[in-house]
Amino acid sequence: RMLQGDPRLYTGLVDVLVRVVREEGFFTLWTGVAANMARACFMNLGDQAVYDSVKLWAMANVGGGMSAEVAASAATGLATAFLACPSEVVRTRMMNNGPTAPTPLYRNIPDCVRKTWGEGGVPAFYQGLAPFYARDGPWYLTFWLVYEALHKL
């Protein structure tokens, strides 16, 4: 908002907490927690389930060492992005749909899922897949390569 020339909404963290509780209610602080939990579950599923499996496959078919770790890291980032993108879309839509939104579009998460499906079916849930992978892919590469290096110490 500041880049668009809009004034700051809050002066700091304490101001945010006080005003949100006063204007929107205490439990509003947890708005969107269900969507974030779903996203975290899918991201962890992609992360934990894929890395070791792909690494074992790569070690058997490509050889061990750094190439297996890079292949497993890249596959982990892609699997995580693919699994978590639908929940990321819903989470983002719900976050932009808060009680202070000018015109709330969704009543709850199921309503958001239904309307998103109605807008474009499965592809609607994968809007932003490439930027998601561009953001998280390098993180998984860095994380797993550092993890493997520290594990070898």
ROSE-629571 format. One record per atom (N, C-alpha, C): atom name; residue in one letter; residue number from 1; x, y, z. Coordinates in pm, 1 decimal. Each point is the difference from the previous one (the first is absolute). Layout:
REC / atom / type / seq / u / v / w
REC / CA / a / NUM / X / Y / Z
...
This chain:
REC / atom / type / seq / u / v / w
REC / N / r / 1 / 82.0 / -118.9 / 0.0
REC / CA / r / 1 / -82.0 / 118.9 / 0.0
REC / C / r / 1 / 86.2 / 125.1 / 0.0
REC / N / m / 2 / 108.6 / -4.5 / 73.9
REC / CA / m / 2 / 85.7 / 118.3 / 7.1
REC / C / m / 2 / 60.3 / 31.9 / -136.5
REC / N / l / 3 / 30.6 / -104.1 / -77.9
REC / CA / l / 3 / 55.4 / 22.6 / -133.1
REC / C / l / 3 / -100.3 / 68.3 / -91.5
REC / N / q / 4 / -128.1 / -20.7 / 28.2
REC / CA / q / 4 / -105.2 / 62.0 / -79.9
REC / C / q / 4 / -34.9 / 139.2 / 51.9
REC / N / g / 5 / 70.6 / 44.8 / 103.8
REC / CA / g / 5 / -25.1 / 132.6 / 53.9
REC / C / g / 5 / -106.7 / 4.7 / 107.4
REC / N / d / 6 / -53.1 / -115.4 / 39.1
REC / CA / d / 6 / -100.4 / -3.7 / 106.2
REC / C / d / 6 / 67.9 / 22.2 / 135.2
REC / N / p / 7 / -68.5 / 65.7 / 91.7
REC / CA / p / 7 / 59.9 / 21.7 / 132.1
REC / C / p / 7 / 9.7 / -131.0 / 77.8
REC / N / r / 8 / 90.1 / -3.8 / 97.4
REC / CA / r / 8 / 15.1 / -117.6 / 84.9
REC / C / r / 8 / -128.4 / -23.3 / 78.5
REC / N / l / 9 / -37.0 / -126.0 / 12.9
REC / CA / l / 9 / -119.0 / -33.7 / 77.2
REC / C / l / 9 / 30.2 / -7.8 / 149.4
REC / N / y / 10 / 121.8 / -40.3 / 33.9
REC / CA / y / 10 / 37.8 / -20.7 / 138.8
REC / C / y / 10 / 137.5 / 62.3 / 26.2
REC / N / t / 11 / 25.0 / 32.5 / 126.4
REC / CA / t / 11 / 129.4 / 58.7 / 35.5
REC / C / t / 11 / 100.3 / -104.4 / 43.9
REC / N / g / 12 / -44.3 / -119.9 / 29.3
REC / CA / g / 12 / 89.4 / -106.9 / 42.8
REC / C / g / 12 / -78.7 / -122.6 / 43.4
REC / N / l / 13 / 72.2 / -99.6 / 50.9
REC / CA / l / 13 / -60.8 / -127.6 / 37.8
REC / C / l / 13 / -103.1 / 16.9 / 112.0
REC / N / v / 14 / 34.1 / 76.1 / 101.5
REC / CA / v / 14 / -93.6 / 18.2 / 111.4
REC / C / v / 14 / -126.6 / 69.0 / -48.9
REC / N / d / 15 / 15.2 / 100.7 / -86.1
REC / CA / d / 15 / -115.9 / 69.4 / -55.9
REC / C / d / 15 / -87.9 / -96.9 / -78.5
REC / N / v / 16 / 62.0 / -90.2 / -76.8
REC / CA / v / 16 / -76.3 / -100.0 / -75.5
REC / C / v / 16 / -81.7 / -86.3 / 95.7
REC / N / l / 17 / 65.6 / -54.7 / 102.0
REC / CA / l / 17 / -70.1 / -88.4 / 93.2
REC / C / l / 17 / -113.7 / 71.5 / 71.5
REC / N / v / 18 / 26.6 / 118.5 / 49.8
REC / CA / v / 18 / -102.2 / 73.2 / 74.6
REC / C / v / 18 / -117.9 / 34.8 / -89.9
REC / N / r / 19 / 28.2 / 52.9 / -117.3
REC / CA / r / 19 / -108.4 / 43.0 / -88.2
REC / C / r / 19 / -79.7 / -116.9 / -55.3
REC / N / v / 20 / 67.1 / -108.2 / -37.8
REC / CA / v / 20 / -72.7 / -115.4 / -52.3
REC / C / v / 20 / -92.1 / -56.4 / 107.4
REC / N / v / 21 / 49.8 / -14.7 / 121.3
REC / CA / v / 21 / -84.2 / -52.3 / 108.2
REC / C / v / 21 / -116.8 / 94.7 / 26.3
REC / N / r / 22 / 26.7 / 130.2 / 3.6
REC / CA / r / 22 / -105.4 / 97.7 / 29.0
REC / C / r / 22 / -102.1 / 7.9 / -113.7
REC / N / e / 23 / 46.3 / 3.8 / -123.7
REC / CA / e / 23 / -89.0 / 24.9 / -113.5
REC / C / e / 23 / -63.9 / -126.8 / -56.6
REC / N / e / 24 / 70.9 / -113.1 / 11.0
REC / CA / e / 24 / -49.3 / -120.7 / -66.1
REC / C / e / 24 / -23.7 / -116.4 / 95.2
REC / N / g / 25 / 48.9 / 10.3 / 122.3
REC / CA / g / 25 / -19.4 / -106.7 / 97.4
REC / C / g / 25 / 125.9 / -83.9 / 19.6
REC / N / f / 26 / 12.3 / -55.3 / 121.1
REC / CA / f / 26 / 118.2 / -76.9 / 38.1
REC / C / f / 26 / 24.2 / -119.8 / -91.0
REC / N / f / 27 / -104.9 / -75.0 / -29.6
REC / CA / f / 27 / 17.5 / -122.6 / -78.1
REC / C / f / 27 / 31.1 / 26.4 / -147.0
REC / N / t / 28 / -13.2 / 123.8 / -42.7
REC / CA / t / 28 / 38.7 / 36.5 / -136.9
REC / C / t / 28 / 149.3 / -20.5 / -21.3
REC / N / l / 29 / 77.3 / 4.2 / 110.0
REC / CA / l / 29 / 144.3 / -22.6 / -11.2
REC / C / l / 29 / 29.8 / -138.8 / -56.9
REC / N / w / 30 / -95.8 / -91.5 / 10.4
REC / CA / w / 30 / 19.5 / -135.4 / -50.4
REC / C / w / 30 / -76.2 / -25.7 / -129.5
REC / N / t / 31 / -47.9 / 104.8 / -63.1
REC / CA / t / 31 / -66.1 / -16.4 / -129.2
REC / C / t / 31 / 102.2 / -54.4 / -99.4
REC / N / g / 32 / -35.8 / -103.2 / -68.5
REC / CA / g / 32 / 89.7 / -57.6 / -99.5
REC / C / g / 32 / 90.9 / -108.3 / 52.2
REC / N / v / 33 / -8.5 / -31.5 / 128.6
REC / CA / v / 33 / 89.0 / -101.6 / 54.6
REC / C / v / 33 / -26.7 / -137.0 / -63.7
REC / N / a / 34 / -125.1 / -32.2 / -28.6
REC / CA / a / 34 / -31.2 / -130.2 / -60.7
REC / C / a / 34 / 62.4 / -11.7 / -138.3
REC / N / a / 35 / -6.9 / 105.0 / -78.7
REC / CA / a / 35 / 60.3 / -2.7 / -133.6
REC / C / a / 35 / 152.1 / -11.2 / 10.2
REC / N / n / 36 / 59.7 / 66.8 / 96.7
REC / CA / n / 36 / 144.9 / -10.0 / 19.1
REC / C / n / 36 / 40.6 / -138.8 / 47.1
REC / N / m / 37 / -80.4 / -60.7 / 84.9
REC / CA / m / 37 / 29.6 / -135.2 / 46.0
REC / C / m / 37 / -8.5 / -100.0 / -115.6
REC / N / a / 38 / -100.2 / 15.6 / -85.3
REC / CA / a / 38 / -11.7 / -88.7 / -116.2
REC / C / a / 38 / 121.7 / 15.6 / -90.5
REC / N / r / 39 / 39.2 / 122.6 / -23.5
REC / CA / r / 39 / 118.0 / 27.1 / -83.0
REC / C / r / 39 / 124.1 / -64.6 / 60.9
REC / N / a / 40 / 17.9 / 15.2 / 130.0
REC / CA / a / 40 / 116.0 / -58.3 / 67.3
REC / C / a / 40 / -0.9 / -152.5 / -9.9
REC / N / c / 41 / -117.1 / -60.7 / 13.9
REC / CA / c / 41 / -9.7 / -145.6 / -12.1
REC / C / c / 41 / 41.4 / -47.4 / -138.4
REC / N / f / 42 / -50.4 / 66.3 / -103.5
REC / CA / f / 42 / 35.0 / -40.2 / -136.6
REC / C / f / 42 / 147.2 / 24.9 / -29.9
REC / N / m / 43 / 54.2 / 109.6 / 52.6
REC / CA / m / 43 / 141.9 / 27.5 / -23.3
REC / C / m / 43 / 87.1 / -104.3 / 70.0
REC / N / n / 44 / -34.2 / -35.2 / 123.0
REC / CA / n / 44 / 77.5 / -102.0 / 70.6
REC / C / n / 44 / -15.3 / -136.6 / -64.0
REC / N / l / 45 / -118.2 / -29.1 / -50.9
REC / CA / l / 45 / -21.7 / -126.8 / -70.0
REC / C / l / 45 / 92.0 / -8.1 / -121.8
REC / N / g / 46 / 2.0 / 105.8 / -79.1
REC / CA / g / 46 / 86.9 / 0.5 / -117.1
REC / C / g / 46 / 146.2 / -7.0 / 38.1
REC / N / d / 47 / 35.6 / 69.7 / 103.0
REC / CA / d / 47 / 138.9 / 5.2 / 44.2
REC / C / d / 47 / 46.1 / -135.9 / 52.0
REC / N / q / 48 / -69.1 / -52.0 / 97.6
REC / CA / q / 48 / 43.9 / -122.3 / 66.7
REC / C / q / 48 / -15.5 / -124.7 / -87.0
REC / N / a / 49 / -106.9 / -5.7 / -75.9
REC / CA / a / 49 / -26.3 / -120.9 / -78.0
REC / C / a / 49 / 88.7 / -10.3 / -123.7
REC / N / v / 50 / 38.0 / 112.8 / -55.6
REC / CA / v / 50 / 67.7 / -2.7 / -129.2
REC / C / v / 50 / 152.0 / -5.1 / 11.6
REC / N / y / 51 / 58.3 / 76.6 / 89.7
REC / CA / y / 51 / 145.8 / 13.0 / 1.4
REC / C / y / 51 / 69.9 / -135.2 / 10.2
REC / N / d / 52 / -31.0 / -77.2 / 102.1
REC / CA / d / 52 / 69.4 / -127.8 / 18.4
REC / C / d / 52 / -27.7 / -97.7 / -113.3
REC / N / s / 53 / -123.9 / -2.3 / -48.4
REC / CA / s / 53 / -34.0 / -92.1 / -109.1
REC / C / s / 53 / 76.6 / 33.3 / -126.9
REC / N / v / 54 / 2.2 / 126.9 / -37.1
REC / CA / v / 54 / 70.8 / 40.3 / -122.3
REC / C / v / 54 / 150.6 / -16.3 / 18.4
REC / N / k / 55 / 50.0 / 29.1 / 117.6
REC / CA / k / 55 / 143.4 / -15.5 / 24.4
REC / C / k / 55 / 41.4 / -146.6 / -16.0
REC / N / l / 56 / -78.9 / -92.6 / 55.8
REC / CA / l / 56 / 30.6 / -142.6 / -15.4
REC / C / l / 56 / -5.9 / -41.2 / -146.6
REC / N / w / 57 / -101.4 / 48.1 / -72.7
REC / CA / w / 57 / -10.9 / -31.7 / -142.4
REC / C / w / 57 / 120.0 / 56.3 / -75.8
REC / N / a / 58 / 35.4 / 125.0 / 28.4
REC / CA / a / 58 / 111.6 / 63.8 / -69.7
REC / C / a / 58 / 131.7 / -69.3 / 31.8
REC / N / m / 59 / 18.0 / -42.1 / 123.2
REC / CA / m / 59 / 123.8 / -70.4 / 35.6
REC / C / m / 59 / 11.6 / -131.5 / -75.8
REC / N / a / 60 / -112.7 / -67.1 / -22.3
REC / CA / a / 60 / 1.9 / -127.6 / -70.9
REC / C / a / 60 / 14.9 / 18.7 / -150.6
REC / N / n / 61 / -53.5 / 110.4 / -55.0
REC / CA / n / 61 / -3.8 / 16.3 / -144.8
REC / C / n / 61 / 98.2 / 103.2 / -55.2
REC / N / v / 62 / 36.7 / 97.5 / 79.5
REC / CA / v / 62 / 88.2 / 107.5 / -46.8
REC / C / v / 62 / 135.5 / -7.1 / 69.2
REC / N / g / 63 / 1.6 / -54.8 / 117.2
REC / CA / g / 63 / 121.4 / -3.7 / 81.3
REC / C / g / 63 / -19.9 / 85.7 / 123.4
REC / N / g / 64 / 83.4 / -23.9 / 97.8
REC / CA / g / 64 / -14.3 / 71.8 / 126.3
REC / C / g / 64 / 61.2 / 138.4 / -5.5
REC / N / g / 65 / 12.0 / 57.7 / 115.3
REC / CA / g / 65 / 65.1 / 129.5 / 12.9
REC / C / g / 65 / -91.0 / 117.1 / -29.5
REC / N / m / 66 / 64.7 / 106.7 / -42.1
REC / CA / m / 66 / -69.5 / 127.7 / -19.6
REC / C / m / 66 / -108.8 / -9.0 / -106.7
REC / N / s / 67 / 19.4 / -76.7 / -105.9
REC / CA / s / 67 / -101.7 / -6.8 / -106.1
REC / C / s / 67 / -130.7 / -59.3 / 52.5
REC / N / a / 68 / 8.6 / -101.1 / 84.3
REC / CA / a / 68 / -120.5 / -59.6 / 58.5
REC / C / a / 68 / -68.4 / 100.0 / 93.3
REC / N / e / 69 / 79.9 / 73.8 / 74.7
REC / CA / e / 69 / -55.9 / 97.3 / 94.0
REC / C / e / 69 / -65.5 / 117.1 / -73.2
REC / N / v / 70 / 61.5 / 45.4 / -108.7
REC / CA / v / 70 / -58.6 / 109.7 / -78.5
REC / C / v / 70 / -129.2 / -47.0 / -66.2
REC / N / a / 71 / 0.8 / -120.4 / -56.9
REC / CA / a / 71 / -121.3 / -53.2 / -63.5
REC / C / a / 71 / -112.3 / -14.8 / 102.3
REC / N / a / 72 / 32.5 / -53.0 / 116.7
REC / CA / a / 72 / -100.7 / -18.2 / 103.8
REC / C / a / 72 / -51.9 / 134.7 / 50.3
REC / N / s / 73 / 88.5 / 98.0 / 13.3
REC / CA / s / 73 / -42.2 / 133.2 / 45.7
REC / C / s / 73 / -92.3 / 66.1 / -101.3
REC / N / a / 74 / 35.3 / -8.5 / -127.6
REC / CA / a / 74 / -83.1 / 60.6 / -104.8
REC / C / a / 74 / -136.4 / -68.0 / -6.4
REC / N / a / 75 / -0.6 / -131.6 / 9.0
REC / CA / a / 75 / -126.7 / -74.0 / -2.3
REC / C / a / 75 / -84.2 / 32.4 / 122.8
REC / N / t / 76 / 64.7 / 17.7 / 113.2
REC / CA / t / 76 / -72.1 / 34.8 / 122.6
REC / C / t / 76 / -66.6 / 135.7 / -14.4
REC / N / g / 77 / 73.3 / 97.1 / -51.3
REC / CA / g / 77 / -58.4 / 132.9 / -20.5
REC / C / g / 77 / -118.3 / -5.0 / -95.4
REC / N / l / 78 / 13.2 / -75.4 / -108.9
REC / CA / l / 78 / -108.5 / -10.8 / -97.6
REC / C / l / 78 / -120.8 / -71.7 / 59.9
REC / N / a / 79 / 22.6 / -110.3 / 70.0
REC / CA / a / 79 / -111.1 / -73.7 / 61.7
REC / C / a / 79 / -69.9 / 85.3 / 105.1
REC / N / t / 80 / 78.2 / 71.3 / 77.7
REC / CA / t / 80 / -57.7 / 85.6 / 103.1
REC / C / t / 80 / -83.8 / 110.0 / -62.7
REC / N / a / 81 / 52.8 / 61.9 / -104.9
REC / CA / a / 81 / -75.6 / 105.4 / -68.1
REC / C / a / 81 / -129.0 / -56.2 / -58.1
REC / N / f / 82 / 8.1 / -116.2 / -63.3
REC / CA / f / 82 / -118.5 / -60.6 / -60.9
REC / C / f / 82 / -104.7 / -37.3 / 105.2
REC / N / l / 83 / 44.1 / -57.3 / 112.0
REC / CA / l / 83 / -94.3 / -41.7 / 103.9
REC / C / l / 83 / -58.7 / 118.4 / 76.9
REC / N / a / 84 / 80.1 / 103.3 / 23.2
REC / CA / a / 84 / -43.9 / 110.1 / 85.3
REC / C / a / 84 / -63.9 / 115.8 / -75.5
REC / N / c / 85 / 16.5 / 5.7 / -130.7
REC / CA / c / 85 / -52.0 / 114.4 / -75.4
REC / C / c / 85 / -150.7 / 20.3 / 17.7
REC / N / p / 86 / -83.0 / -104.3 / -4.9
REC / CA / p / 86 / -143.7 / 23.6 / 21.0
REC / C / p / 86 / -29.8 / 63.9 / 136.1
REC / N / s / 87 / 64.9 / -47.6 / 104.4
REC / CA / s / 87 / -24.1 / 59.9 / 130.9
REC / C / s / 87 / 59.9 / 139.8 / 8.9
REC / N / e / 88 / 106.0 / 25.6 / -73.0
REC / CA / e / 88 / 58.7 / 134.8 / -5.1
REC / C / e / 88 / -97.3 / 97.4 / -67.0
REC / N / v / 89 / -64.0 / -44.2 / -107.1
REC / CA / v / 89 / -98.5 / 84.8 / -68.7
REC / C / v / 89 / -116.0 / 31.6 / 94.1
REC / N / v / 90 / -52.1 / -102.4 / 66.8
REC / CA / v / 90 / -111.7 / 20.4 / 92.6
REC / C / v / 90 / 43.8 / 89.1 / 116.1
REC / N / r / 91 / 117.0 / -26.4 / 54.1
REC / CA / r / 91 / 51.6 / 80.3 / 111.8
REC / C / r / 91 / 12.1 / 146.8 / -39.1
REC / N / t / 92 / 56.8 / 26.0 / -116.5
REC / CA / t / 92 / 17.8 / 137.9 / -45.0
REC / C / t / 92 / -134.3 / 67.8 / -21.8
REC / N / r / 93 / -92.7 / -71.5 / -60.8
REC / CA / r / 93 / -132.9 / 58.5 / -22.1
REC / C / r / 93 / -69.7 / 29.5 / 131.7
REC / N / m / 94 / 13.3 / -90.8 / 95.3
REC / CA / m / 94 / -62.5 / 23.3 / 130.2
REC / C / m / 94 / 66.5 / 115.3 / 74.0
REC / N / m / 95 / 131.2 / 12.6 / -11.1
REC / CA / m / 95 / 69.3 / 110.0 / 66.4
REC / C / m / 95 / -40.9 / 134.5 / -59.9
REC / N / n / 96 / -20.8 / 3.9 / -129.8
REC / CA / n / 96 / -44.3 / 122.9 / -65.8
REC / C / n / 96 / -148.6 / 26.2 / 21.1
REC / N / n / 97 / -67.0 / -93.5 / 63.6
REC / CA / n / 97 / -144.5 / 3.7 / 18.8
REC / C / n / 97 / -37.7 / 32.5 / 144.4
REC / N / g / 98 / 93.8 / 51.8 / 76.5
REC / CA / g / 98 / -23.1 / 23.4 / 142.5
REC / C / g / 98 / -118.4 / 89.7 / 28.6
REC / N / p / 99 / -32.2 / 15.5 / 127.7
REC / CA / p / 99 / -116.7 / 78.7 / 38.1
REC / C / p / 99 / 10.7 / 147.2 / -39.9
REC / N / t / 100 / 120.1 / 46.3 / -27.4
REC / CA / t / 100 / 15.1 / 139.9 / -41.4
REC / C / t / 100 / 2.2 / 14.8 / -151.7
REC / N / a / 101 / -14.7 / -111.5 / -71.7
REC / CA / a / 101 / -3.7 / 7.6 / -146.7
REC / C / a / 101 / -121.9 / 82.6 / -42.3
REC / N / p / 102 / 15.2 / 81.8 / -104.4
REC / CA / p / 102 / -113.2 / 83.6 / -42.7
REC / C / p / 102 / -125.9 / -80.0 / -29.7
REC / N / t / 103 / 16.5 / -111.6 / -70.9
REC / CA / t / 103 / -114.1 / -87.0 / -29.0
REC / C / t / 103 / 45.6 / -145.3 / 15.3
REC / N / p / 104 / -21.9 / -60.2 / 117.9
REC / CA / p / 104 / 40.7 / -139.5 / 18.7
REC / C / p / 104 / -63.7 / -91.2 / -104.4
REC / N / l / 105 / 81.0 / -85.1 / -59.1
REC / CA / l / 105 / -48.0 / -89.5 / -105.8
REC / C / l / 105 / -36.0 / -138.6 / 51.1
REC / N / y / 106 / 59.1 / -41.8 / 112.1
REC / CA / y / 106 / -16.5 / -136.7 / 47.1
REC / C / y / 106 / -46.3 / -0.3 / 145.4
REC / N / r / 107 / -93.7 / -88.9 / 32.9
REC / CA / r / 107 / -48.0 / -13.3 / 137.2
REC / C / r / 107 / 97.2 / -80.9 / 85.1
REC / N / n / 108 / 59.7 / -103.0 / -63.3
REC / CA / n / 108 / 90.4 / -90.3 / 71.3
REC / C / n / 108 / 83.5 / -75.2 / -102.7
REC / N / i / 109 / 85.0 / -90.9 / 47.1
REC / CA / i / 109 / 89.4 / -72.5 / -91.2
REC / C / i / 109 / -77.4 / -86.0 / -101.0
REC / N / p / 110 / -99.9 / -78.5 / 41.9
REC / CA / p / 110 / -74.6 / -77.9 / -100.3
REC / C / p / 110 / -64.0 / 89.3 / -107.3
REC / N / d / 111 / -50.8 / 115.8 / 40.4
REC / CA / d / 111 / -58.2 / 93.5 / -96.6
REC / C / d / 111 / 106.5 / 49.8 / -96.7
REC / N / c / 112 / 117.9 / 28.1 / 52.1
REC / CA / c / 112 / 111.7 / 44.6 / -84.9
REC / C / c / 112 / 39.0 / -109.8 / -99.7
REC / N / v / 113 / 6.5 / -124.4 / 48.2
REC / CA / v / 113 / 34.7 / -112.4 / -88.5
REC / C / v / 113 / -105.0 / -15.1 / -109.9
REC / N / r / 114 / -128.4 / 5.3 / 36.8
REC / CA / r / 114 / -107.9 / -13.0 / -99.1
REC / C / r / 114 / 8.3 / 110.2 / -105.5
REC / N / k / 115 / 17.5 / 123.2 / 44.4
REC / CA / k / 115 / 3.6 / 111.9 / -94.8
REC / C / k / 115 / 125.9 / -3.5 / -86.5
REC / N / t / 116 / 110.9 / -41.2 / 57.6
REC / CA / t / 116 / 123.1 / -12.3 / -78.4
REC / C / t / 116 / -16.6 / -108.0 / -105.3
REC / N / w / 117 / -59.5 / -113.0 / 38.4
REC / CA / w / 117 / -27.0 / -109.0 / -95.0
REC / C / w / 117 / -91.2 / 50.6 / -111.6
REC / N / g / 118 / -102.6 / 75.8 / 37.4
REC / CA / g / 118 / -93.6 / 53.6 / -98.6
REC / C / g / 118 / 65.1 / 97.5 / -96.6
REC / N / e / 119 / 103.3 / 69.4 / 44.2
REC / CA / e / 119 / 69.2 / 96.1 / -86.7
REC / C / e / 119 / 86.9 / -66.8 / -105.3
REC / N / g / 120 / 48.6 / -121.0 / 28.1
REC / CA / g / 120 / 90.0 / -58.2 / -98.6
REC / C / g / 120 / 39.1 / -143.2 / 23.3
REC / N / g / 121 / -70.1 / -70.1 / 87.5
REC / CA / g / 121 / 30.6 / -140.0 / 24.3
REC / C / g / 121 / 138.4 / -18.5 / 60.8
REC / N / v / 122 / 62.4 / -111.7 / -31.2
REC / CA / v / 122 / 131.2 / -33.0 / 56.1
REC / C / v / 122 / 104.9 / 107.2 / -30.9
REC / N / p / 123 / 8.1 / 51.5 / -124.3
REC / CA / p / 123 / 103.7 / 101.4 / -27.6
REC / C / p / 123 / -8.3 / 123.7 / 89.2
REC / N / a / 124 / -118.8 / 32.1 / 48.8
REC / CA / a / 124 / -14.2 / 117.0 / 87.0
REC / C / a / 124 / 78.7 / -17.5 / 129.3
REC / N / f / 125 / 18.5 / -124.7 / 43.1
REC / CA / f / 125 / 73.8 / -26.6 / 123.0
REC / C / f / 125 / 151.0 / -1.9 / -22.8
REC / N / y / 126 / 41.7 / 7.0 / -124.0
REC / CA / y / 126 / 143.0 / -1.2 / -30.5
REC / C / y / 126 / 48.2 / 132.3 / -58.0
REC / N / q / 127 / -78.7 / 105.4 / 20.6
REC / CA / q / 127 / 45.8 / 133.6 / -37.0
REC / C / q / 127 / 120.0 / 29.8 / 87.9
REC / N / g / 128 / 106.9 / 38.3 / -59.2
REC / CA / g / 128 / 117.7 / 33.2 / 79.1
REC / C / g / 128 / 90.3 / -118.0 / 30.6
REC / N / l / 129 / -18.4 / -113.9 / -67.5
REC / CA / l / 129 / 86.2 / -115.7 / 25.7
REC / C / l / 129 / 145.9 / 32.1 / -32.3
REC / N / a / 130 / 24.5 / 63.8 / -112.7
REC / CA / a / 130 / 138.4 / 31.4 / -38.2
REC / C / a / 130 / 66.4 / 94.9 / 99.7
REC / N / p / 131 / -66.5 / 110.2 / 40.1
REC / CA / p / 131 / 63.8 / 84.4 / 101.9
REC / C / p / 131 / 16.2 / -71.4 / 134.1
REC / N / f / 132 / -93.7 / -86.9 / 33.6
REC / CA / f / 132 / 10.2 / -77.3 / 124.0
REC / C / f / 132 / 127.5 / -83.9 / -3.8
REC / N / y / 133 / 21.1 / -70.4 / -111.2
REC / CA / y / 133 / 120.4 / -82.9 / -12.3
REC / C / y / 133 / 125.1 / 86.8 / -7.6
REC / N / a / 134 / -9.2 / 112.6 / -68.8
REC / CA / a / 134 / 115.7 / 90.2 / -8.8
REC / C / a / 134 / 38.1 / 52.4 / 138.4
REC / N / r / 135 / -98.3 / 16.5 / 86.8
REC / CA / r / 135 / 27.1 / 46.6 / 135.7
REC / C / r / 135 / 51.4 / -113.3 / 88.2
REC / N / d / 136 / -67.9 / -115.9 / -4.3
REC / CA / d / 136 / 33.0 / -107.6 / 93.2
REC / C / d / 136 / 104.7 / -97.9 / -51.8
REC / N / g / 137 / 11.9 / -13.1 / -131.8
REC / CA / g / 137 / 98.5 / -93.0 / -55.6
REC / C / g / 137 / 141.8 / 27.4 / 48.9
REC / N / p / 138 / 47.9 / 124.2 / -11.1
REC / CA / p / 138 / 135.3 / 29.5 / 49.9
REC / C / p / 138 / 13.9 / -22.8 / 151.2
REC / N / w / 139 / -108.3 / 24.4 / 73.1
REC / CA / w / 139 / 6.3 / -23.7 / 143.9
REC / C / w / 139 / 22.9 / -147.7 / 29.1
REC / N / y / 140 / -75.1 / -87.1 / -68.2
REC / CA / y / 140 / 17.6 / -143.9 / 22.6
REC / C / y / 140 / 138.0 / -45.9 / -43.6
REC / N / l / 141 / 49.4 / 52.7 / -109.3
REC / CA / l / 141 / 135.0 / -34.3 / -45.6
REC / C / l / 141 / 101.4 / 37.8 / 107.4
REC / N / t / 142 / -8.8 / 122.2 / 48.8
REC / CA / t / 142 / 92.5 / 46.1 / 103.5
REC / C / t / 142 / -15.5 / -81.6 / 128.0
REC / N / f / 143 / -123.2 / -17.4 / 43.6
REC / CA / f / 143 / -24.2 / -73.0 / 124.9
REC / C / f / 143 / 57.6 / -140.0 / -5.2
REC / N / w / 144 / -35.5 / -77.1 / -103.0
REC / CA / w / 144 / 42.3 / -140.0 / -3.4
REC / C / w / 144 / 149.3 / -15.4 / -23.3
REC / N / l / 145 / 60.6 / 87.1 / -80.1
REC / CA / l / 145 / 144.7 / -9.6 / -19.3
REC / C / l / 145 / 74.7 / 34.1 / 129.0
REC / N / v / 146 / -45.6 / 100.7 / 71.3
REC / CA / v / 146 / 61.9 / 33.2 / 129.0
REC / C / v / 146 / -24.4 / -113.3 / 99.9
REC / N / y / 147 / -120.6 / -52.7 / 1.5
REC / CA / y / 147 / -31.5 / -111.1 / 89.6
REC / C / y / 147 / 92.6 / -118.1 / -26.5
REC / N / e / 148 / 15.5 / -35.8 / -125.7
REC / CA / e / 148 / 86.7 / -113.8 / -33.7
REC / C / e / 148 / 145.8 / 28.3 / 36.9
REC / N / a / 149 / 45.9 / 123.0 / -24.2
REC / CA / a / 149 / 137.6 / 34.9 / 35.5
REC / C / a / 149 / 21.3 / -7.8 / 151.1
REC / N / l / 150 / -95.5 / 50.5 / 76.6
REC / CA / l / 150 / 12.5 / -6.2 / 146.6
REC / C / l / 150 / -12.5 / -143.7 / 50.6
REC / N / h / 151 / -83.0 / -77.6 / -67.8
REC / CA / h / 151 / -19.6 / -139.9 / 38.7
REC / C / h / 151 / 129.9 / -80.5 / -17.7
REC / N / k / 152 / 82.0 / 40.1 / -96.0
REC / CA / k / 152 / 125.4 / -70.8 / -28.1
REC / C / k / 152 / 111.9 / 37.6 / 96.2
REC / N / l / 153 / -19.1 / 105.7 / 77.7
REC / CA / l / 153 / 105.7 / 42.7 / 94.8
REC / C / l / 153 / 20.3 / -100.8 / 111.0
